[in-house]
Amino acid sequence: MLDVELVGEEPGVVESFRVCLSSVLEVPLASFTSTAPDLHAAIAGWRTWLAGRGFGLVSIANASTFQWPGYWIAVLEPSDGSAEQATVLMFGTPAGVVLSPHDSALLGRAARDLPVRAGYIVAPLDPAWRAAPLGPERVGYVEAIAIADHAEGPMRRVSAVRAIPRRGLEGDRYAKRAGTFTPRSGRGVGYDLTLIEAEVLDELTLPDGTRMEYAESRRNIITRGIDLNALVGMRFRVGEVQCIGRRLCEPCAHLERLTRKGVLRGLIHKGGLRADILSEGTIEQGAAVQALERS
């Protein structure tokens, strides 16, 4: 995401929308100039620009209840006596504000707490997925282990823990099928185990100048020396336990609410990995984390 700064008076809805487009696509703000009299006309022009580059701008039905683990743009109802709508950039499930051109106080606010009138997603026109080629062998190790007894409960560090296939870590809320995001059906994919890189947490500086403790990230396994994003769709070992990477563990407004302001924005695409456990065993601090093969 590109940081875009505006100089001058508070932006209107067209201006704030183009700032969000510029930020999420990481292209210069000047690429989205518009002389349109209203947002509807401006969006029509930007759709033409995007189509020429292989993208579409898709309207969201029922945007106020929309769930999407990536970026989307929300148009808010006028508030505080203003007659002007505003636009913010959202991210995560549940979604929170990661860019607010008109009011920085909205950063981190959950979509459910905002007067969302409309929403849009920037999406590629060609959805074909092309797997990244496997690189050389990747090996890291377990820096720390953390579990929580119940949903939203405090994370506590442990030196070793038993891994239960198709369940999670013994004593953790997800192994008990009692996590915040545990599927109502009782079974889903990618809920057994969460991992995050220690390097990411070491480098993350929050707006108040503080840093997060490893357990505070609310991930189970803190690794060092291995690229977790590269393990999506791959089998890997954590000590003697075999796992499979399912998807990125992107941050969300819920995580920011349980931790501190700035976490949502700071962990975009660096929030770690969601994985399932394939074999039983014990995971210990210091155990090797090794990529095996793509599933």
DAGITA-V239522 format. One record per residue. N is the residue number from 1. RES is the residue in one small letter. NEAR is the number of other ideal C-beta (glycine too) atoms within 12 Angstrom. Layout:
n={N:N}
res={RES:RES}
near={NEAR:NEAR}
This chain:
n={1:2:3:4:5:6:7:8:9:10:11:12:13:14:15:16:17:18:19:20:21:22:23:24:25:26:27:28:29:30:31:32:33:34:35:36:37:38:39:40:41:42:43:44:45:46:47:48:49:50:51:52:53:54:55:56:57:58:59:60:61:62:63:64:65:66:67:68:69:70:71:72:73:74:75:76:77:78:79:80:81:82:83:84:85:86:87:88:89:90:91:92:93:94:95:96:97:98:99:100:101:102:103:104:105:106:107:108:109:110:111:112:113:114:115:116:117:118:119:120:121:122:123:124:125:126:127:128:129:130:131:132:133:134:135:136:137:138:139:140:141:142:143:144:145:146:147:148:149:150:151:152:153:154:155:156:157:158:159:160:161:162:163:164:165:166:167:168:169:170:171:172:173:174:175:176:177:178:179:180:181:182:183:184:185:186:187:188:189:190:191:192:193:194:195:196:197:198:199:200:201:202:203:204:205:206:207:208:209:210:211:212:213:214:215:216:217:218:219:220:221:222:223:224:225:226:227:228:229:230:231:232:233:234:235:236:237:238:239:240:241:242:243:244:245:246:247:248:249:250:251:252:253:254:255:256:257:258:259:260:261:262:263:264:265:266:267:268:269:270:271:272:273:274:275:276:277:278:279:280:281:282:283:284:285:286:287:288:289:290:291:292:293:294:295}
res={m:l:d:v:e:l:v:g:e:e:p:g:v:v:e:s:f:r:v:c:l:s:s:v:l:e:v:p:l:a:s:f:t:s:t:a:p:d:l:h:a:a:i:a:g:w:r:t:w:l:a:g:r:g:f:g:l:v:s:i:a:n:a:s:t:f:q:w:p:g:y:w:i:a:v:l:e:p:s:d:g:s:a:e:q:a:t:v:l:m:f:g:t:p:a:g:v:v:l:s:p:h:d:s:a:l:l:g:r:a:a:r:d:l:p:v:r:a:g:y:i:v:a:p:l:d:p:a:w:r:a:a:p:l:g:p:e:r:v:g:y:v:e:a:i:a:i:a:d:h:a:e:g:p:m:r:r:v:s:a:v:r:a:i:p:r:r:g:l:e:g:d:r:y:a:k:r:a:g:t:f:t:p:r:s:g:r:g:v:g:y:d:l:t:l:i:e:a:e:v:l:d:e:l:t:l:p:d:g:t:r:m:e:y:a:e:s:r:r:n:i:i:t:r:g:i:d:l:n:a:l:v:g:m:r:f:r:v:g:e:v:q:c:i:g:r:r:l:c:e:p:c:a:h:l:e:r:l:t:r:k:g:v:l:r:g:l:i:h:k:g:g:l:r:a:d:i:l:s:e:g:t:i:e:q:g:a:a:v:q:a:l:e:r:s}
near={26:22:17:29:14:22:10:9:11:19:28:28:36:32:30:37:44:37:37:46:44:34:35:34:29:16:23:15:26:13:22:34:18:29:11:22:13:18:32:21:17:29:31:19:26:33:26:18:26:27:19:13:20:15:24:22:35:23:24:26:12:14:30:24:16:29:23:28:27:28:36:37:48:44:37:37:21:16:21:15:6:16:11:25:28:39:43:49:46:49:43:39:31:32:42:44:42:43:40:31:37:33:22:21:15:33:29:38:34:30:39:23:22:33:22:32:25:30:33:37:30:36:24:19:16:12:10:8:9:8:12:14:8:17:14:9:18:25:21:32:27:41:34:35:42:38:35:32:21:20:20:18:21:18:34:24:24:26:17:25:33:25:39:27:22:24:28:38:41:28:26:38:31:41:28:23:24:23:33:24:28:23:16:11:9:14:16:21:20:33:34:44:48:45:51:46:38:34:20:34:34:19:14:31:17:24:18:13:10:17:22:34:24:32:27:28:40:43:46:46:55:42:48:27:20:36:29:40:29:26:43:30:27:34:25:41:35:48:30:22:40:29:45:32:42:29:28:34:40:37:41:37:34:28:40:36:23:28:34:27:27:27:41:43:40:34:36:35:26:30:39:40:42:37:46:35:43:27:24:22:23:23:43:24:26:21:32:25:44:26:35:25:17:18:21}
